[in-house]
């Protein structure tokens, strides 16, 4: 707990071992397994041994910031000494006052960042291989959570390159491994927007299993969208766009494309993107639906704002002062808290402390820290 507040971290990261896929990949795919030599590879090509940066201008800031497998901040030394294992994750949670964490990857944010071979040829991912990457990561994550399965919960990696396998892996991850969510990169695979009917079996499965989908940006990838808008010269510029525009695009797809009409009980988190953009985007969606989409393109059962309130969640950072404006505009029922441990922009071990200083009512803080996240992930308080 943090003071009087129970705390769930909706999007806590871990650091996978460099040889994760060598150890956990099925034998048939092991010769192609990626190698994670850095917390964040400077380009996805590094993971697959091609050393082909997405843009030469990315080299200097990726090397400068992520050239080491460990952060340089002394606050992380205990986790470094323990090899970033599950017990060190619990230690980090105790430092922050976090009771429960839903875990998302670091290196694993990159491995699905290639399009399908059907779309781009040999430089892409074979759908069966992509599915195997997800299974290997999820098997490793299950072992990682072993120190305390009541506090550590996985968000499963599934491959949208192969929807049949994604459905099977979602069922296995929830029913056999005890995971609480799946996660997806927001970029398009095979140039299919997220409202395309091809994804409906996956959304149906998540709805039936009563788990959410988490859209979470990664790094520079080679999917259909450049959410960094080509700003590779400085990480500040690239990251400012990528981690919010990706989830924003996914939300427009899910609401405007009618996904929540077809799957009214589906919950979706748009994570590590802040929350303060949501009032503007929901307003703009509503305005454009009335002026254009609803009249000429698609008829929805509800207003975009109603889908947002019913189906969508966004995340707040510990120092996000504009969050009070979100509450004024949209209330306090759809925001979840995240520390972003142990990434460079995390405020660890003071993320929760900083959050509690925000100009928000205590009831809103309570909802952000626990109630909303418990509803998103269907989590009960520890006994």
C-alpha atoms as a printed R data frame, in Angstrom:
    type eleno elety resid chain resno       x       y       z
1   ATOM     1    CA   UNK     A     1   0.000   0.000   0.000
2   ATOM     2    CA   UNK     A     2   0.957   3.649  -0.388
3   ATOM     3    CA   UNK     A     3  -0.379   5.460   2.654
4   ATOM     4    CA   UNK     A     4  -4.082   4.647   2.796
5   ATOM     5    CA   UNK     A     5  -4.265   3.563  -0.843
6   ATOM     6    CA   UNK     A     6  -4.102   0.111  -2.356
7   ATOM     7    CA   UNK     A     7  -2.064   0.228  -5.575
8   ATOM     8    CA   UNK     A     8  -2.078  -1.731  -8.828
9   ATOM     9    CA   UNK     A     9   0.561  -0.917 -11.412
10  ATOM    10    CA   UNK     A    10  -1.329  -1.288 -14.673
11  ATOM    11    CA   UNK     A    11   1.816  -1.368 -16.815
12  ATOM    12    CA   UNK     A    12   4.948  -2.366 -14.933
13  ATOM    13    CA   UNK     A    13   7.833  -3.468 -17.097
14  ATOM    14    CA   UNK     A    14  10.413  -6.165 -16.609
15  ATOM    15    CA   UNK     A    15  13.793  -6.790 -18.194
16  ATOM    16    CA   UNK     A    16  14.003 -10.080 -20.029
17  ATOM    17    CA   UNK     A    17  17.263 -12.047 -20.070
18  ATOM    18    CA   UNK     A    18  19.247 -11.755 -23.300
19  ATOM    19    CA   UNK     A    19  18.898 -15.483 -23.965
20  ATOM    20    CA   UNK     A    20  15.145 -15.744 -23.291
21  ATOM    21    CA   UNK     A    21  14.235 -16.950 -26.776
22  ATOM    22    CA   UNK     A    22  17.255 -19.241 -27.063
23  ATOM    23    CA   UNK     A    23  16.097 -21.060 -23.942
24  ATOM    24    CA   UNK     A    24  12.339 -20.984 -24.414
25  ATOM    25    CA   UNK     A    25  11.765 -21.222 -28.179
26  ATOM    26    CA   UNK     A    26  10.484 -24.536 -29.484
27  ATOM    27    CA   UNK     A    27  13.284 -26.507 -31.201
28  ATOM    28    CA   UNK     A    28  11.795 -26.059 -34.678
29  ATOM    29    CA   UNK     A    29  12.250 -22.270 -34.433
30  ATOM    30    CA   UNK     A    30  15.299 -21.922 -32.191
31  ATOM    31    CA   UNK     A    31  17.769 -21.275 -34.997
32  ATOM    32    CA   UNK     A    32  15.865 -18.054 -35.808
33  ATOM    33    CA   UNK     A    33  15.341 -16.927 -32.218
34  ATOM    34    CA   UNK     A    34  16.066 -13.239 -31.499
35  ATOM    35    CA   UNK     A    35  18.889 -12.288 -29.133
36  ATOM    36    CA   UNK     A    36  18.241  -9.462 -26.674
37  ATOM    37    CA   UNK     A    37  21.568  -7.780 -26.038
38  ATOM    38    CA   UNK     A    38  20.118  -4.484 -24.779
39  ATOM    39    CA   UNK     A    39  17.124  -3.466 -22.688
40  ATOM    40    CA   UNK     A    40  15.988  -1.537 -25.732
41  ATOM    41    CA   UNK     A    41  17.627  -2.542 -29.020
42  ATOM    42    CA   UNK     A    42  18.466   0.530 -31.087
43  ATOM    43    CA   UNK     A    43  16.491  -1.115 -33.877
44  ATOM    44    CA   UNK     A    44  14.459  -4.266 -34.258
45  ATOM    45    CA   UNK     A    45  17.045  -5.584 -36.708
46  ATOM    46    CA   UNK     A    46  19.474  -6.011 -33.800
47  ATOM    47    CA   UNK     A    47  17.214  -8.631 -32.219
48  ATOM    48    CA   UNK     A    48  17.178 -10.722 -35.377
49  ATOM    49    CA   UNK     A    49  20.829 -10.256 -36.236
50  ATOM    50    CA   UNK     A    50  20.420  -8.035 -39.279
51  ATOM    51    CA   UNK     A    51  21.909  -4.840 -37.797
52  ATOM    52    CA   UNK     A    52  19.776  -2.684 -40.091
53  ATOM    53    CA   UNK     A    53  18.697   0.493 -38.286
54  ATOM    54    CA   UNK     A    54  15.358   1.955 -39.304
55  ATOM    55    CA   UNK     A    55  16.986   5.322 -39.835
56  ATOM    56    CA   UNK     A    56  20.688   6.214 -39.421
57  ATOM    57    CA   UNK     A    57  19.728   9.276 -37.396
58  ATOM    58    CA   UNK     A    58  18.355   6.944 -34.708
59  ATOM    59    CA   UNK     A    59  21.802   5.559 -33.975
60  ATOM    60    CA   UNK     A    60  23.184   8.290 -31.748
61  ATOM    61    CA   UNK     A    61  20.312   8.614 -29.300
62  ATOM    62    CA   UNK     A    62  19.535   4.910 -29.106
63  ATOM    63    CA   UNK     A    63  23.209   4.177 -28.464
64  ATOM    64    CA   UNK     A    64  23.553   6.998 -25.955
65  ATOM    65    CA   UNK     A    65  20.448   6.152 -23.942
66  ATOM    66    CA   UNK     A    66  20.046   2.395 -24.347
67  ATOM    67    CA   UNK     A    67  23.521   1.090 -25.096
68  ATOM    68    CA   UNK     A    68  23.646  -0.778 -21.786
69  ATOM    69    CA   UNK     A    69  21.492  -3.675 -20.660
70  ATOM    70    CA   UNK     A    70  21.014  -1.955 -17.296
71  ATOM    71    CA   UNK     A    71  19.941   1.550 -16.352
72  ATOM    72    CA   UNK     A    72  22.724   3.661 -14.868
73  ATOM    73    CA   UNK     A    73  20.577   4.991 -12.009
74  ATOM    74    CA   UNK     A    74  21.806   3.590  -8.652
75  ATOM    75    CA   UNK     A    75  18.185   3.106  -7.589
76  ATOM    76    CA   UNK     A    76  18.187   0.005  -9.795
77  ATOM    77    CA   UNK     A    77  21.362  -1.596  -8.431
78  ATOM    78    CA   UNK     A    78  19.534  -4.222  -6.369
79  ATOM    79    CA   UNK     A    79  17.585  -5.379  -9.426
80  ATOM    80    CA   UNK     A    80  20.772  -5.408 -11.513
81  ATOM    81    CA   UNK     A    81  22.550  -7.525  -8.896
82  ATOM    82    CA   UNK     A    82  19.635  -9.983  -8.905
83  ATOM    83    CA   UNK     A    83  19.563 -10.209 -12.689
84  ATOM    84    CA   UNK     A    84  16.149  -8.518 -12.933
85  ATOM    85    CA   UNK     A    85  14.445 -11.664 -11.630
86  ATOM    86    CA   UNK     A    86  10.937 -12.054 -10.235
87  ATOM    87    CA   UNK     A    87  12.075 -11.503  -6.656
88  ATOM    88    CA   UNK     A    88  13.708  -8.213  -7.636
89  ATOM    89    CA   UNK     A    89  10.415  -7.222  -9.264
90  ATOM    90    CA   UNK     A    90   8.669  -7.730  -5.934
91  ATOM    91    CA   UNK     A    91  11.421  -5.688  -4.260
92  ATOM    92    CA   UNK     A    92  10.784  -2.833  -6.697
93  ATOM    93    CA   UNK     A    93   7.055  -3.028  -6.018
94  ATOM    94    CA   UNK     A    94   7.720  -2.790  -2.288
95  ATOM    95    CA   UNK     A    95   9.882   0.305  -2.845
96  ATOM    96    CA   UNK     A    96   6.971   1.987  -4.634
97  ATOM    97    CA   UNK     A    97   4.197   0.666  -2.397
98  ATOM    98    CA   UNK     A    98   2.664  -1.333  -5.258
99  ATOM    99    CA   UNK     A    99   0.521  -4.283  -4.164
100 ATOM   100    CA   UNK     A   100  -0.082  -5.929  -7.542
101 ATOM   101    CA   UNK     A   101   1.515  -5.434 -10.950
102 ATOM   102    CA   UNK     A   102   0.494  -6.457 -14.446
103 ATOM   103    CA   UNK     A   103   3.734  -7.054 -16.310
104 ATOM   104    CA   UNK     A   104   4.675  -5.863 -19.783
105 ATOM   105    CA   UNK     A   105   7.977  -6.502 -21.576
106 ATOM   106    CA   UNK     A   106  10.979  -4.381 -22.522
107 ATOM   107    CA   UNK     A   107  12.849  -6.312 -25.213
108 ATOM   108    CA   UNK     A   108   9.592  -8.057 -25.987
109 ATOM   109    CA   UNK     A   109   8.090  -4.759 -27.152
110 ATOM   110    CA   UNK     A   110  10.206  -5.135 -30.282
111 ATOM   111    CA   UNK     A   111   9.894  -8.728 -31.469
112 ATOM   112    CA   UNK     A   112   6.437  -8.340 -33.037
113 ATOM   113    CA   UNK     A   113   7.467  -5.102 -34.750
114 ATOM   114    CA   UNK     A   114   7.868  -6.652 -38.199
115 ATOM   115    CA   UNK     A   115   5.143  -7.108 -40.766
116 ATOM   116    CA   UNK     A   116   4.116 -10.515 -42.078
117 ATOM   117    CA   UNK     A   117   6.139 -12.223 -44.801
118 ATOM   118    CA   UNK     A   118   2.938 -12.201 -46.852
119 ATOM   119    CA   UNK     A   119   3.155  -8.410 -46.888
120 ATOM   120    CA   UNK     A   120   6.881  -7.646 -47.147
121 ATOM   121    CA   UNK     A   121   8.609 -10.894 -48.124
122 ATOM   122    CA   UNK     A   122  11.607 -12.443 -46.374
123 ATOM   123    CA   UNK     A   123  12.262  -9.355 -44.240
124 ATOM   124    CA   UNK     A   124   9.004  -9.996 -42.390
125 ATOM   125    CA   UNK     A   125   7.775 -12.510 -39.825
126 ATOM   126    CA   UNK     A   126   6.456 -15.893 -40.805
127 ATOM   127    CA   UNK     A   127   3.080 -16.105 -39.002
128 ATOM   128    CA   UNK     A   128   3.877 -19.463 -37.386
129 ATOM   129    CA   UNK     A   129   7.257 -18.153 -36.211
130 ATOM   130    CA   UNK     A   130   5.591 -15.033 -34.813
131 ATOM   131    CA   UNK     A   131   3.185 -17.221 -32.846
132 ATOM   132    CA   UNK     A   132   6.125 -19.237 -31.510
133 ATOM   133    CA   UNK     A   133   7.827 -16.026 -30.332
134 ATOM   134    CA   UNK     A   134   4.754 -15.240 -28.266
135 ATOM   135    CA   UNK     A   135   4.506 -18.733 -26.780
136 ATOM   136    CA   UNK     A   136   8.167 -18.676 -25.745
137 ATOM   137    CA   UNK     A   137   7.864 -15.272 -24.078
138 ATOM   138    CA   UNK     A   138   4.710 -16.321 -22.234
139 ATOM   139    CA   UNK     A   139   6.319 -19.535 -20.952
140 ATOM   140    CA   UNK     A   140   9.259 -17.506 -19.650
141 ATOM   141    CA   UNK     A   141   6.903 -14.948 -18.081
142 ATOM   142    CA   UNK     A   142   4.995 -17.706 -16.290
143 ATOM   143    CA   UNK     A   143   8.247 -18.815 -14.649
144 ATOM   144    CA   UNK     A   144   9.159 -15.199 -13.875
145 ATOM   145    CA   UNK     A   145   5.921 -14.768 -11.876
146 ATOM   146    CA   UNK     A   146   6.581 -17.838  -9.730
147 ATOM   147    CA   UNK     A   147   7.842 -15.943  -6.631
148 ATOM   148    CA   UNK     A   148   4.331 -14.609  -5.963
149 ATOM   149    CA   UNK     A   149   1.468 -15.349  -8.344
150 ATOM   150    CA   UNK     A   150  -0.905 -13.280  -6.222
151 ATOM   151    CA   UNK     A   151   1.091 -10.103  -6.895
152 ATOM   152    CA   UNK     A   152   2.719 -10.710 -10.299
153 ATOM   153    CA   UNK     A   153   0.416 -11.131 -13.288
154 ATOM   154    CA   UNK     A   154   1.371 -11.480 -16.910
155 ATOM   155    CA   UNK     A   155   0.082  -9.669 -19.985
156 ATOM   156    CA   UNK     A   156   0.443 -12.258 -22.734
157 ATOM   157    CA   UNK     A   157   2.300 -11.636 -25.972
158 ATOM   158    CA   UNK     A   158   0.202 -12.781 -28.927
159 ATOM   159    CA   UNK     A   159   0.931 -12.486 -32.646
160 ATOM   160    CA   UNK     A   160  -1.664 -10.681 -34.771
161 ATOM   161    CA   UNK     A   161   0.192 -12.109 -37.786
162 ATOM   162    CA   UNK     A   162  -1.706 -15.361 -37.140
163 ATOM   163    CA   UNK     A   163  -5.148 -14.816 -35.643
164 ATOM   164    CA   UNK     A   164  -5.992 -18.498 -35.194
165 ATOM   165    CA   UNK     A   165  -2.809 -18.983 -33.171
166 ATOM   166    CA   UNK     A   166  -3.391 -15.711 -31.316
167 ATOM   167    CA   UNK     A   167  -6.782 -17.018 -30.205
168 ATOM   168    CA   UNK     A   168  -5.274 -20.318 -29.060
169 ATOM   169    CA   UNK     A   169  -2.456 -18.589 -27.199
170 ATOM   170    CA   UNK     A   170  -4.847 -16.166 -25.511
171 ATOM   171    CA   UNK     A   171  -6.875 -19.092 -24.184
172 ATOM   172    CA   UNK     A   172  -3.741 -20.909 -23.001
173 ATOM   173    CA   UNK     A   173  -2.283 -17.802 -21.355
174 ATOM   174    CA   UNK     A   174  -5.455 -17.137 -19.373
175 ATOM   175    CA   UNK     A   175  -6.736 -20.624 -18.611
176 ATOM   176    CA   UNK     A   176  -3.399 -22.392 -18.057
177 ATOM   177    CA   UNK     A   177  -0.905 -19.663 -17.147
178 ATOM   178    CA   UNK     A   178  -3.227 -17.387 -15.163
179 ATOM   179    CA   UNK     A   179  -2.443 -14.199 -17.107
180 ATOM   180    CA   UNK     A   180  -4.751 -11.195 -16.862
181 ATOM   181    CA   UNK     A   181  -4.464  -9.609 -20.314
182 ATOM   182    CA   UNK     A   182  -2.977  -9.739 -23.767
183 ATOM   183    CA   UNK     A   183  -0.985  -6.901 -25.296
184 ATOM   184    CA   UNK     A   184  -0.521  -5.686 -28.856
185 ATOM   185    CA   UNK     A   185   1.642  -3.104 -30.562
186 ATOM   186    CA   UNK     A   186  -0.610  -0.424 -32.071
187 ATOM   187    CA   UNK     A   187   0.969  -0.546 -35.551
188 ATOM   188    CA   UNK     A   188  -0.848  -2.343 -38.360
189 ATOM   189    CA   UNK     A   189   0.131  -5.875 -39.381
190 ATOM   190    CA   UNK     A   190  -0.632  -6.744 -43.013
191 ATOM   191    CA   UNK     A   191  -2.024  -3.219 -43.266
192 ATOM   192    CA   UNK     A   192  -5.211  -4.319 -41.491
193 ATOM   193    CA   UNK     A   193  -6.762  -1.726 -39.138
194 ATOM   194    CA   UNK     A   194  -7.879  -3.035 -35.768
195 ATOM   195    CA   UNK     A   195 -11.562  -2.782 -36.678
196 ATOM   196    CA   UNK     A   196 -11.090  -5.227 -39.581
197 ATOM   197    CA   UNK     A   197 -13.303  -8.337 -39.199
198 ATOM   198    CA   UNK     A   198 -10.209 -10.579 -39.351
199 ATOM   199    CA   UNK     A   199  -9.501  -9.625 -35.733
200 ATOM   200    CA   UNK     A   200 -13.011 -10.394 -34.502
201 ATOM   201    CA   UNK     A   201 -12.145 -13.933 -33.296
202 ATOM   202    CA   UNK     A   202  -9.481 -12.441 -31.019
203 ATOM   203    CA   UNK     A   203 -11.793  -9.768 -29.631
204 ATOM   204    CA   UNK     A   204 -14.501 -12.391 -29.121
205 ATOM   205    CA   UNK     A   205 -12.096 -14.602 -27.196
206 ATOM   206    CA   UNK     A   206 -11.015 -11.766 -24.908
207 ATOM   207    CA   UNK     A   207 -14.622 -10.841 -24.260
208 ATOM   208    CA   UNK     A   208 -15.547 -14.435 -23.442
209 ATOM   209    CA   UNK     A   209 -12.539 -14.841 -21.130
210 ATOM   210    CA   UNK     A   210 -13.311 -11.487 -19.459
211 ATOM   211    CA   UNK     A   211  -9.803 -10.125 -20.022
212 ATOM   212    CA   UNK     A   212  -8.722  -6.828 -21.597
213 ATOM   213    CA   UNK     A   213  -6.572  -6.016 -24.575
214 ATOM   214    CA   UNK     A   214  -3.670  -3.683 -23.821
215 ATOM   215    CA   UNK     A   215  -2.337  -1.557 -26.683
216 ATOM   216    CA   UNK     A   216   1.222  -0.538 -25.837
217 ATOM   217    CA   UNK     A   217   3.796   1.208 -27.998
218 ATOM   218    CA   UNK     A   218   7.306  -0.164 -28.357
219 ATOM   219    CA   UNK     A   219  10.301   1.270 -30.150
220 ATOM   220    CA   UNK     A   220  11.100   2.078 -33.770
221 ATOM   221    CA   UNK     A   221   9.548  -0.813 -35.657
222 ATOM   222    CA   UNK     A   222   8.777  -1.786 -39.232
223 ATOM   223    CA   UNK     A   223   5.015  -2.089 -39.076
224 ATOM   224    CA   UNK     A   224   2.632  -0.076 -41.207
225 ATOM   225    CA   UNK     A   225   2.656   3.144 -39.191
226 ATOM   226    CA   UNK     A   226   5.470   5.427 -38.096
227 ATOM   227    CA   UNK     A   227   3.897   6.870 -34.965
228 ATOM   228    CA   UNK     A   228   7.100   8.807 -34.310
229 ATOM   229    CA   UNK     A   229   6.367  10.732 -37.515
230 ATOM   230    CA   UNK     A   230   9.943  10.283 -38.674
231 ATOM   231    CA   UNK     A   231  11.452  12.265 -35.793
232 ATOM   232    CA   UNK     A   232  14.530  10.139 -35.217
233 ATOM   233    CA   UNK     A   233  17.012  12.956 -34.694
234 ATOM   234    CA   UNK     A   234  16.224  13.201 -30.982
235 ATOM   235    CA   UNK     A   235  14.504  10.675 -28.785
236 ATOM   236    CA   UNK     A   236  12.586  13.483 -27.082
237 ATOM   237    CA   UNK     A   237  10.810  14.250 -30.359
238 ATOM   238    CA   UNK     A   238  10.271  10.644 -31.426
239 ATOM   239    CA   UNK     A   239   9.017   9.443 -28.034
240 ATOM   240    CA   UNK     A   240   6.722  12.459 -27.573
241 ATOM   241    CA   UNK     A   241   4.707  11.313 -30.568
242 ATOM   242    CA   UNK     A   242   5.081   7.549 -30.754
243 ATOM   243    CA   UNK     A   243   3.820   6.442 -27.361
244 ATOM   244    CA   UNK     A   244   0.666   8.536 -27.506
245 ATOM   245    CA   UNK     A   245  -0.183   8.536 -31.220
246 ATOM   246    CA   UNK     A   246  -0.045   4.750 -31.469
247 ATOM   247    CA   UNK     A   247  -2.640   4.098 -28.742
248 ATOM   248    CA   UNK     A   248  -4.686   7.085 -29.968
249 ATOM   249    CA   UNK     A   249  -4.838   5.541 -33.436
250 ATOM   250    CA   UNK     A   250  -5.868   2.189 -31.983
251 ATOM   251    CA   UNK     A   251  -8.626   3.839 -29.955
252 ATOM   252    CA   UNK     A   252 -10.022   5.588 -33.031
253 ATOM   253    CA   UNK     A   253 -10.042   2.208 -34.801
254 ATOM   254    CA   UNK     A   254 -11.801   0.409 -31.978
255 ATOM   255    CA   UNK     A   255 -14.454   3.081 -31.390
256 ATOM   256    CA   UNK     A   256 -14.966   4.453 -34.897
257 ATOM   257    CA   UNK     A   257 -14.754   1.061 -36.581
258 ATOM   258    CA   UNK     A   258 -17.626  -0.426 -34.608
259 ATOM   259    CA   UNK     A   259 -15.629  -3.012 -32.627
260 ATOM   260    CA   UNK     A   260 -17.495  -2.142 -29.436
261 ATOM   261    CA   UNK     A   261 -20.834  -2.593 -31.167
262 ATOM   262    CA   UNK     A   262 -19.835  -6.142 -32.043
263 ATOM   263    CA   UNK     A   263 -18.202  -6.811 -28.667
264 ATOM   264    CA   UNK     A   264 -19.918  -4.618 -26.095
265 ATOM   265    CA   UNK     A   265 -18.195  -6.196 -23.075
266 ATOM   266    CA   UNK     A   266 -14.658  -5.944 -24.453
267 ATOM   267    CA   UNK     A   267 -12.307  -3.825 -22.307
268 ATOM   268    CA   UNK     A   268  -9.280  -2.146 -23.885
269 ATOM   269    CA   UNK     A   269  -6.386  -0.302 -22.237
270 ATOM   270    CA   UNK     A   270  -4.395   2.296 -24.150
271 ATOM   271    CA   UNK     A   271  -1.230   2.307 -22.097
272 ATOM   272    CA   UNK     A   272   1.905   4.405 -21.497
273 ATOM   273    CA   UNK     A   273   0.333   7.202 -23.487
274 ATOM   274    CA   UNK     A   274  -0.815   9.516 -20.670
275 ATOM   275    CA   UNK     A   275  -4.487  10.334 -20.166
276 ATOM   276    CA   UNK     A   276  -4.669  14.072 -20.803
277 ATOM   277    CA   UNK     A   277  -5.209  13.767 -24.560
278 ATOM   278    CA   UNK     A   278  -8.375  11.722 -24.127
279 ATOM   279    CA   UNK     A   279 -10.886  14.580 -23.548
280 ATOM   280    CA   UNK     A   280  -9.795  16.284 -26.771
281 ATOM   281    CA   UNK     A   281  -9.785  13.096 -28.854
282 ATOM   282    CA   UNK     A   282 -13.147  11.893 -27.554
283 ATOM   283    CA   UNK     A   283 -14.611  15.314 -28.332
284 ATOM   284    CA   UNK     A   284 -13.113  15.252 -31.826
285 ATOM   285    CA   UNK     A   285 -14.417  11.736 -32.482
286 ATOM   286    CA   UNK     A   286 -17.888  12.800 -31.405
287 ATOM   287    CA   UNK     A   287 -17.767  15.896 -33.578
288 ATOM   288    CA   UNK     A   288 -16.552  13.997 -36.637
289 ATOM   289    CA   UNK     A   289 -19.045  11.207 -36.137
290 ATOM   290    CA   UNK     A   290 -21.914  13.673 -36.179
291 ATOM   291    CA   UNK     A   291 -20.580  15.623 -39.160
292 ATOM   292    CA   UNK     A   292 -19.145  12.879 -41.342
293 ATOM   293    CA   UNK     A   293 -18.915   9.260 -40.279
294 ATOM   294    CA   UNK     A   294 -22.382   8.699 -38.902
295 ATOM   295    CA   UNK     A   295 -23.976  10.264 -41.959
296 ATOM   296    CA   UNK     A   296 -21.800   8.872 -44.730
297 ATOM   297    CA   UNK     A   297 -19.707   5.889 -43.599
298 ATOM   298    CA   UNK     A   298 -20.886   3.907 -40.583
299 ATOM   299    CA   UNK     A   299 -23.732   3.939 -38.123
300 ATOM   300    CA   UNK     A   300 -22.821   3.216 -34.522
301 ATOM   301    CA   UNK     A   301 -25.238   2.191 -31.803
302 ATOM   302    CA   UNK     A   302 -23.841   4.700 -29.289
303 ATOM   303    CA   UNK     A   303 -21.963   7.977 -29.256
304 ATOM   304    CA   UNK     A   304 -18.136   7.701 -29.284
305 ATOM   305    CA   UNK     A   305 -18.051   9.158 -25.774
306 ATOM   306    CA   UNK     A   306 -20.343   6.388 -24.562
307 ATOM   307    CA   UNK     A   307 -18.074   3.680 -25.943
308 ATOM   308    CA   UNK     A   308 -15.136   5.412 -24.319
309 ATOM   309    CA   UNK     A   309 -16.798   5.427 -20.921
310 ATOM   310    CA   UNK     A   310 -17.963   1.822 -21.243
311 ATOM   311    CA   UNK     A   311 -15.007   0.077 -22.903
312 ATOM   312    CA   UNK     A   312 -11.819   2.161 -22.736
313 ATOM   313    CA   UNK     A   313  -9.083   2.848 -20.185
314 ATOM   314    CA   UNK     A   314  -6.076   5.165 -20.374
315 ATOM   315    CA   UNK     A   315  -3.099   5.451 -18.023
316 ATOM   316    CA   UNK     A   316  -1.808   8.267 -15.853
317 ATOM   317    CA   UNK     A   317   1.843   8.910 -15.047
318 ATOM   318    CA   UNK     A   318   2.942   9.911 -11.568
319 ATOM   319    CA   UNK     A   319   3.729  13.514 -12.536
320 ATOM   320    CA   UNK     A   320   0.911  14.147 -15.034
321 ATOM   321    CA   UNK     A   321  -0.419  17.456 -13.732
322 ATOM   322    CA   UNK     A   322  -3.019  17.924 -16.541
323 ATOM   323    CA   UNK     A   323  -4.841  14.834 -15.200
324 ATOM   324    CA   UNK     A   324  -7.122  17.161 -13.228
325 ATOM   325    CA   UNK     A   325  -8.408  18.521 -16.540
326 ATOM   326    CA   UNK     A   326  -9.186  14.964 -17.604
327 ATOM   327    CA   UNK     A   327 -11.286  14.485 -14.466
328 ATOM   328    CA   UNK     A   328 -13.134  17.731 -15.088
329 ATOM   329    CA   UNK     A   329 -13.991  16.637 -18.631
330 ATOM   330    CA   UNK     A   330 -14.506  12.861 -18.456
331 ATOM   331    CA   UNK     A   331 -14.735  11.934 -14.784
332 ATOM   332    CA   UNK     A   332 -12.493   9.500 -12.949
333 ATOM   333    CA   UNK     A   333 -13.700   6.017 -13.911
334 ATOM   334    CA   UNK     A   334 -11.415   5.190 -16.846
335 ATOM   335    CA   UNK     A   335  -7.851   6.021 -15.758
336 ATOM   336    CA   UNK     A   336  -5.303   3.545 -14.388
337 ATOM   337    CA   UNK     A   337  -1.944   4.205 -12.715
338 ATOM   338    CA   UNK     A   338   1.476   3.163 -14.008
339 ATOM   339    CA   UNK     A   339   5.038   3.528 -12.708
340 ATOM   340    CA   UNK     A   340   6.697   2.519 -16.024
341 ATOM   341    CA   UNK     A   341   9.420   0.790 -13.966
342 ATOM   342    CA   UNK     A   342  12.298   0.390 -14.907
343 ATOM   343    CA   UNK     A   343  12.393   2.466 -18.085
344 ATOM   344    CA   UNK     A   344  14.406   5.697 -18.341
345 ATOM   345    CA   UNK     A   345  11.382   7.979 -17.978
346 ATOM   346    CA   UNK     A   346  10.093   6.190 -14.867
347 ATOM   347    CA   UNK     A   347  10.081   8.158 -11.623
348 ATOM   348    CA   UNK     A   348  10.933   5.014  -9.625
349 ATOM   349    CA   UNK     A   349  10.969   4.740  -6.661
350 ATOM   350    CA   UNK     A   350   8.922   7.928  -6.273
351 ATOM   351    CA   UNK     A   351   6.244   7.508  -8.960
352 ATOM   352    CA   UNK     A   352   3.448   6.802  -6.462
353 ATOM   353    CA   UNK     A   353   4.653   9.568  -4.147
354 ATOM   354    CA   UNK     A   354   4.600  12.065  -7.010
355 ATOM   355    CA   UNK     A   355   1.149  10.899  -8.059
356 ATOM   356    CA   UNK     A   356  -0.228  11.539  -4.584
357 ATOM   357    CA   UNK     A   357   0.899  15.187  -4.823
358 ATOM   358    CA   UNK     A   358  -1.277  15.801  -7.911
359 ATOM   359    CA   UNK     A   359  -4.207  18.176  -7.534
360 ATOM   360    CA   UNK     A   360  -6.819  15.431  -7.573
361 ATOM   361    CA   UNK     A   361  -9.566  14.508  -5.101
362 ATOM   362    CA   UNK     A   362  -8.696  11.557  -2.860
363 ATOM   363    CA   UNK     A   363 -11.565   9.574  -4.340
364 ATOM   364    CA   UNK     A   364 -10.129  10.041  -7.822
365 ATOM   365    CA   UNK     A   365  -6.687   8.988  -6.595
366 ATOM   366    CA   UNK     A   366  -8.221   5.877  -5.067
367 ATOM   367    CA   UNK     A   367  -9.906   5.010  -8.354
368 ATOM   368    CA   UNK     A   368  -6.768   5.615 -10.415
369 ATOM   369    CA   UNK     A   369  -4.535   3.619  -8.075
370 ATOM   370    CA   UNK     A   370  -6.823   0.633  -7.572
371 ATOM   371    CA   UNK     A   371 -10.512   0.585  -8.457
372 ATOM   372    CA   UNK     A   372 -10.263   1.280 -12.174
373 ATOM   373    CA   UNK     A   373  -7.296  -1.014 -12.675
374 ATOM   374    CA   UNK     A   374  -9.007  -3.795 -10.741
375 ATOM   375    CA   UNK     A   375 -11.985  -3.405 -13.064
376 ATOM   376    CA   UNK     A   376  -9.811  -3.338 -16.185
377 ATOM   377    CA   UNK     A   377  -7.937  -6.529 -15.288
378 ATOM   378    CA   UNK     A   378 -10.618  -8.232 -13.170
379 ATOM   379    CA   UNK     A   379  -8.395  -8.349 -10.076
380 ATOM   380    CA   UNK     A   380  -9.487  -8.818  -6.460
381 ATOM   381    CA   UNK     A   381  -7.729  -7.323  -3.458
382 ATOM   382    CA   UNK     A   382  -5.169  -9.627  -1.765
383 ATOM   383    CA   UNK     A   383  -6.516 -11.571   1.173
